[in-house]
């Protein structure tokens, strides 16, 4: 009767909650206390991998709970494969034994079954040889039926709760992303919303740029291995397969993997961002726990990815529309409005990080005469070709603008005066040696250079210094580059 009372109490205890972690903990504590065990664990079955992974344990040696056992491997794997208890009275004599704790002398593994399907294994270990007598084994088998039902109920309840949260999250993400049109703000907001709604450790957004994937935004608690803006080839695996439209990819245990973006990442799920047949990038969710993602998560996350892809496409469209307002209609390069915005940003960046920046003011020599002699159509073509030459010769981070008429201004990021002069000289030589179709004479430019903070610390000071240097180059005979006067010289001369 005492055994029946123990069994009844144990059954009531494990069936009194729907919280999965709490159910697992109660099962282990009851098994340990009622059956006087030193080490107990529950391994759950990963159906896709056909492996058992330790979901909860008491008494195991540190790090041993990270092992994964294939069906048939170890005492627990054998119990899962046979769908019946497996007992090793003396583990030192059982070749199947996989060590979880050095103190273990005997081990009993009982499959946790639901409708003739194995969902996990209750693994009981003792520091005594032949600890489990037939009556104890029978009681543990009966207890395992209560544990199986409690485990399944908790998993179903957890799944329903998760689905409800995910549906609410999908609705919230859809509502909030439609209201955000600035791309950078949108990406940051999406990561924050998904990380909170899906309760994962970290969320990242990678967008395609040329042949690379670029980390554009991320949010969470893990330690990044690459900085925001970091890039890597998109044709490597698993990215190439995901981007090819073959669906999402789930990695259940990454603890020993080197190709991951966060130090503590143990599991990851990646979904392509597809809009109107175009793959824009990848949405990645990382967890610090192995086996953190279920098969059902993929469908919900694909819905989220579709919403995000549409929002990103909308933001790209808005960005392009805005960019058109900053482009010169004739040459296709940036206009003066963009220059005025960017020079303030570059000065502020140089001041904040104590770095240099420079500007080049360049002007096509005798352009009015060229227009008068050969016509405005040919003059416009010269402007377009000079703009193209400038764009091809500077770095991607530099900005070429049409300042007005035949005058150009080039913003050079992290460049001192010497570097700026060498770039201006390279541009001067390139133009002078270029054969412009339909123009029988040589086309040349004059340029003036000014650098922060050497020639000024404000927009007006730098533009004034560069413009004065350009005027000096014109006065000196054109087709040459002049460096601006330093700021203290300007002040003395004014």
C-alpha positions in Angstrom: 0.0 0.0 0.0 2.9 2.4 0.7 4.1 1.9 -2.8 0.7 2.7 -4.2 0.5 5.9 -2.1 4.0 6.9 -3.3 2.9 6.3 -6.9 -0.3 8.2 -6.4 1.5 11.2 -4.8 4.1 11.1 -7.6 1.4 11.0 -10.3 -0.5 13.9 -8.8 2.6 16.0 -8.5 3.8 15.7 -12.1 0.2 16.2 -13.4 -0.4 19.4 -11.4 1.3 21.8 -13.8 1.5 22.5 -17.5 4.8 24.3 -17.4 7.3 22.0 -19.3 10.4 23.0 -17.3 8.5 22.6 -14.0 7.1 19.2 -15.1 10.6 18.0 -16.0 12.0 19.2 -12.7 9.3 17.5 -10.7 9.7 14.2 -12.5 13.4 14.3 -11.7 13.0 15.3 -8.1 10.4 12.6 -7.4 12.5 9.9 -9.1 15.6 11.0 -7.1 13.8 11.3 -3.7 11.3 8.4 -3.8 13.7 5.9 -5.4 16.9 7.1 -3.7 18.8 7.9 -6.8 22.0 9.9 -7.2 21.7 10.9 -10.8 18.5 11.2 -12.9 17.9 12.8 -16.3 15.3 13.1 -19.1 16.4 12.8 -22.6 13.9 14.0 -25.3 13.8 12.6 -28.8 14.8 14.8 -31.7 12.7 13.1 -34.4 14.4 14.7 -37.3 17.9 13.8 -36.2 16.7 10.5 -34.5 18.8 11.4 -31.5 18.2 11.8 -27.8 19.3 15.0 -26.2 19.4 15.8 -22.4 16.6 18.3 -21.7 16.9 18.2 -17.9 19.1 16.4 -15.3 20.2 16.2 -11.7 23.6 15.0 -10.5 25.4 14.6 -13.9 29.0 15.6 -14.2 29.5 19.1 -15.7 29.3 19.2 -19.5 28.0 15.6 -19.8 24.5 16.9 -20.5 25.6 18.2 -23.8 25.9 14.7 -25.3 23.5 13.5 -28.0 22.8 9.8 -28.3 21.6 8.1 -31.5 18.8 5.5 -31.1 20.5 2.3 -30.0 23.5 4.1 -28.5 24.1 3.8 -24.8 21.7 2.5 -22.2 19.2 5.3 -22.9 19.5 4.9 -26.7 18.9 1.2 -26.4 15.7 1.8 -24.4 14.4 4.3 -26.9 15.1 1.9 -29.8 13.6 -1.2 -28.1 10.7 0.8 -26.6 11.2 -1.1 -23.3 13.3 -0.6 -20.2 17.0 -1.5 -20.4 18.9 -2.2 -17.1 22.6 -2.4 -16.6 23.2 -3.8 -13.0 26.9 -3.1 -13.3 27.8 -0.4 -15.9 31.5 -1.4 -15.8 30.5 -4.7 -17.5 28.1 -3.2 -20.0 29.7 -2.1 -23.3 26.8 0.1 -24.1 27.3 2.3 -21.1 28.1 6.0 -21.8 29.4 7.8 -18.8 27.3 10.7 -17.5 28.7 10.7 -13.9 31.8 9.0 -12.6 29.9 7.8 -9.5 27.4 5.7 -11.5 27.5 2.0 -10.8 24.1 0.9 -12.2 21.7 2.4 -14.7 18.1 1.9 -15.6 16.6 3.6 -18.7 12.8 3.7 -19.2 11.3 4.9 -22.4 8.6 7.6 -22.1 5.8 6.6 -24.5 2.8 8.3 -25.9 0.5 6.2 -28.2 3.3 3.7 -28.8 5.7 6.5 -29.8 8.8 7.3 -27.8 9.0 11.0 -26.8 11.9 10.6 -24.5 13.7 8.4 -21.9 13.8 8.6 -18.1 17.4 7.7 -17.2 18.0 6.6 -13.6 21.5 6.0 -12.2 22.7 4.8 -8.8 26.1 4.8 -7.2 25.4 1.2 -6.0 25.8 -1.9 -8.1 22.5 -3.6 -8.9 20.5 -0.9 -7.1 17.2 -1.6 -9.0 15.2 -4.7 -7.9 12.2 -5.9 -9.9 9.7 -4.1 -7.7 11.5 -0.8 -8.0 11.7 -1.3 -11.8 8.0 -2.0 -11.9 7.2 1.1 -9.9 9.5 3.3 -12.0 7.8 1.9 -15.1 4.4 2.9 -13.7 5.7 6.2 -12.7 7.0 6.7 -16.2 3.5 6.4 -17.6 2.4 9.4 -15.5 5.5 11.2 -16.4 4.9 10.6 -20.2 1.3 12.0 -20.0 2.5 15.0 -18.0 5.3 15.6 -20.4 3.0 15.4 -23.4 0.4 17.6 -21.8 3.0 20.2 -21.0 4.5 20.1 -24.5 1.0 20.5 -26.1 0.1 23.3 -23.7 3.5 25.0 -24.3 3.0 24.6 -28.1 -0.5 26.2 -27.9 0.7 29.0 -25.8 3.6 29.6 -28.1 1.3 29.6 -31.2 -0.9 32.2 -29.5 2.1 34.4 -28.8 3.4 33.9 -32.3 0.1 34.9 -33.9 -0.1 38.0 -31.7 3.5 38.7 -32.6 2.9 38.3 -36.3 0.0 40.7 -36.1 2.0 43.3 -34.1 5.0 43.0 -36.4 2.8 43.5 -39.5 1.2 46.6 -37.9 4.4 48.2 -36.7 6.5 47.5 -39.8 4.0 49.2 -42.1 4.4 52.4 -40.1 8.3 52.5 -40.4 9.7 53.6 -43.8 13.3 54.4 -42.9 15.3 51.3 -43.7 17.7 51.4 -40.8 15.0 52.2 -38.3 12.9 49.4 -39.8 15.6 46.7 -39.6 16.4 47.6 -36.0 12.7 47.5 -35.0 12.1 44.2 -36.7 15.0 42.5 -34.8 13.7 43.9 -31.5 10.1 42.8 -32.1 11.0 39.3 -33.2 13.5 38.7 -30.4 10.8 39.7 -27.8 7.9 37.9 -29.4 9.7 34.6 -30.1 11.7 34.6 -26.9 15.0 33.8 -28.5 18.5 34.9 -27.5 19.3 36.9 -30.6 17.8 38.0 -34.0 19.8 39.2 -37.0 19.0 40.5 -40.4 21.4 39.9 -43.3 20.7 41.7 -46.6 22.2 40.9 -50.0 24.7 43.5 -51.4 26.3 42.4 -54.7 27.7 38.9 -54.0 27.8 39.3 -50.2 25.5 39.1 -47.3 25.8 42.1 -44.9 24.8 42.1 -41.2 22.5 45.2 -41.3 20.9 44.8 -37.9 20.8 42.6 -34.8 19.3 42.6 -31.4 19.6 40.3 -28.4 21.8 39.1 -25.6 24.6 37.1 -27.3 28.1 38.3 -28.1 28.6 39.1 -31.8 31.6 37.7 -33.6 31.2 40.1 -36.5 30.4 43.8 -36.4 27.3 45.4 -37.7 28.0 46.1 -41.4 30.3 43.0 -41.5 30.0 41.0 -44.8 30.7 37.5 -46.0 30.3 35.6 -49.4 26.7 34.7 -50.1 27.7 31.7 -52.2 28.9 29.7 -49.1 26.8 27.1 -47.4 24.2 27.1 -45.9 23.5 30.6 -47.2 23.7 29.6 -50.9 21.0 26.9 -50.4 18.8 29.2 -48.4 19.1 32.1 -50.8 18.3 29.8 -53.7 14.8 29.5 -52.4 15.0 26.1 -50.8 13.3 27.2 -47.6 14.6 27.7 -44.1 17.4 25.8 -42.4 17.5 24.7 -38.7 20.7 23.8 -36.9 19.9 22.1 -33.6 23.3 21.9 -31.9 26.0 24.5 -32.8 28.0 24.4 -29.6 31.1 23.0 -31.2 30.7 24.8 -34.5 33.1 27.5 -35.6 31.0 29.1 -38.4 28.6 31.0 -36.2 28.0 34.7 -35.6 27.6 34.7 -31.8 29.9 33.1 -29.2 27.1 31.5 -27.1 24.9 30.3 -30.0 23.8 26.7 -29.6 21.0 26.5 -32.1 19.9 28.6 -35.1 17.1 28.9 -37.6 17.5 30.8 -40.8 14.7 31.9 -43.2 15.1 33.6 -46.6 13.5 37.1 -47.0 11.6 36.8 -50.3 9.5 39.6 -51.9 8.0 39.3 -55.4 10.3 36.4 -56.3 13.4 38.3 -55.2 15.5 37.1 -52.3 16.5 40.1 -50.3 18.5 38.4 -47.6 18.2 36.2 -44.5 16.4 36.4 -41.2 18.3 34.5 -38.5 17.3 33.5 -35.0 19.9 32.2 -32.5 19.4 30.5 -29.2 21.9 29.9 -26.4 20.1 26.5 -25.8 20.5 23.5 -28.1 17.3 22.1 -29.7 15.5 25.4 -29.0 13.5 25.3 -32.2 10.6 23.0 -33.1 9.4 22.0 -36.5 6.3 24.2 -36.1 8.4 27.3 -35.5 9.4 27.4 -39.2 5.9 28.1 -40.5 5.3 31.0 -38.1 8.8 32.4 -38.8 8.2 32.2 -42.6 5.1 34.4 -42.1 7.2 36.9 -40.2 9.9 36.7 -42.9 7.3 37.5 -45.6 6.1 40.5 -43.7 9.7 41.7 -43.1 10.6 41.2 -46.8 7.6 43.3 -47.9 8.4 46.0 -45.4 12.1 46.0 -46.5 11.1 46.3 -50.1 8.8 49.2 -49.3 11.7 50.9 -47.4 14.0 50.3 -50.3 11.4 52.0 -52.6 11.1 55.0 -50.3 14.9 55.2 -50.0 15.2 55.2 -53.8 12.5 57.9 -54.1 14.4 60.0 -51.6 17.7 59.4 -53.3 16.2 60.7 -56.6 15.8 64.1 -54.8 19.5 64.1 -54.2 20.6 63.1 -57.7 21.6 65.5 -60.5 19.3 64.9 -63.5 22.0 65.5 -66.1 25.0 63.6 -64.8 23.4 61.0 -62.4 25.8 61.9 -59.6 24.7 63.6 -56.3 23.6 67.2 -56.4 24.4 70.2 -54.2 21.5 69.4 -51.8 23.1 66.1 -51.0 26.5 67.7 -50.6 25.2 70.2 -48.1 23.7 67.3 -46.0 26.7 65.0 -46.2 29.4 67.5 -45.5 27.8 68.3 -42.1 27.6 64.6 -41.3 31.3 64.0 -42.3 32.5 67.0 -40.3 30.6 65.7 -37.3 32.0 62.2 -37.7 35.6 63.5 -38.1 35.1 65.7 -35.0 33.6 62.8 -32.9 36.3 60.2 -33.8 39.2 62.6 -34.1 39.8 61.7 -37.8 40.5 63.7 -40.9 38.2 64.4 -43.9 38.7 66.6 -47.0 36.9 68.2 -49.9 38.0 68.8 -53.5 36.4 71.6 -55.4 37.0 71.0 -59.2 36.0 73.1 -62.2 36.2 72.3 -65.9 38.5 74.9 -67.5 37.1 77.2 -70.2 33.8 75.3 -70.2 31.8 78.3 -71.5 34.1 78.5 -74.5 33.6 74.8 -75.1 29.8 75.2 -75.0 30.0 78.2 -77.4 32.2 76.5 -79.9 30.7 72.9 -79.9 27.2 73.4 -78.5 25.4 72.6 -75.3 24.7 68.9 -76.3 28.4 68.2 -76.5 29.0 70.3 -73.4 26.5 68.2 -71.5 28.2 65.0 -72.7 31.5 66.3 -71.4 29.9 67.0 -68.0 28.5 63.4 -67.9 31.9 61.9 -68.8 33.8 63.9 -66.3 31.3 62.9 -63.6 31.8 59.2 -64.6 35.6 59.5 -64.5 35.4 61.1 -61.0 33.0 58.3 -59.7 35.3 55.5 -61.0 38.5 56.9 -59.5 37.3 57.6 -55.9 36.5 55.0 -53.2 33.0 53.8 -52.6 32.9 55.6 -49.3 33.6 59.0 -51.0 30.9 61.2 -52.5 31.0 63.0 -55.8 28.6 65.8 -56.3 27.8 68.3 -59.0 28.0 71.6 -57.1 26.6 73.8 -59.9 27.2 74.4 -63.6 30.6 72.9 -64.5 31.8 72.8 -60.9 32.1 69.6 -58.8 32.7 68.9 -55.1 34.1 65.6 -53.8 33.8 64.6 -50.1 36.7 62.3 -49.0 36.1 60.3 -45.8 39.1 59.7 -43.5 41.5 61.5 -45.8 44.1 64.1 -44.9 45.3 67.0 -47.1 48.2 65.0 -48.7 45.9 62.1 -49.6 43.3 64.6 -51.0 45.9 66.4 -53.1 47.1 63.1 -54.6 43.5 62.1 -55.5 42.8 65.5 -57.0 46.1 65.3 -59.0 45.1 61.8 -60.3 41.7 63.2 -61.4 43.4 66.1 -63.1 45.7 63.8 -65.1 42.9 61.4 -65.9 40.7 64.2 -67.4 43.6 65.8 -69.3 44.6 62.5 -70.9 41.0 61.5 -71.8 39.8 61.6 -75.3 36.3 63.1 -75.3 34.4 62.0 -78.4 33.6 65.0 -80.7 35.9 67.4 -78.8 39.0 68.1 -80.9 40.7 70.0 -78.0 42.0 68.8 -74.6 39.6 69.2 -71.7 41.2 70.0 -68.4 40.2 70.8 -64.8 41.4 72.9 -62.0 41.0 71.8 -58.4 41.2 73.2 -54.9 41.7 71.1 -51.8 40.8 71.7 -48.1 41.0 69.3 -45.2 39.5 69.1 -41.7 40.7 70.4 -39.3 43.8 71.9 -41.0 41.9 74.3 -43.2 38.7 74.7 -41.2 36.4 73.0 -38.7 33.0 74.2 -40.1 31.3 73.8 -43.4 31.7 77.4 -44.4 35.4 77.4 -43.5 36.2 74.3 -45.5 34.2 75.4 -48.6 35.7 78.8 -48.5 39.3 77.4 -48.2 38.7 74.9 -51.1 37.0 77.6 -53.3 39.9 80.0 -52.6 42.4 77.2 -53.6 40.4 76.5 -56.8 40.5 80.2 -57.6 44.3 80.2 -57.0 44.6 77.2 -59.4 42.7 79.2 -62.1 44.8 82.3 -61.6 48.0 80.2 -61.8 47.1 79.1 -65.3 44.5 76.3 -64.9 45.0 72.5 -65.3 46.5 72.2 -61.8 45.7 71.5 -58.1 46.2 73.9 -55.2 45.9 73.3 -51.5 44.0 75.7 -49.3 45.5 78.0 -46.8 45.5 76.8 -43.2 42.8 78.0 -40.9 45.1 80.4 -38.9 46.4 81.9 -42.2 42.8 82.5 -43.3 42.1 84.3 -40.0 45.2 86.4 -40.3 44.4 87.4 -43.9 40.8 88.4 -43.2 
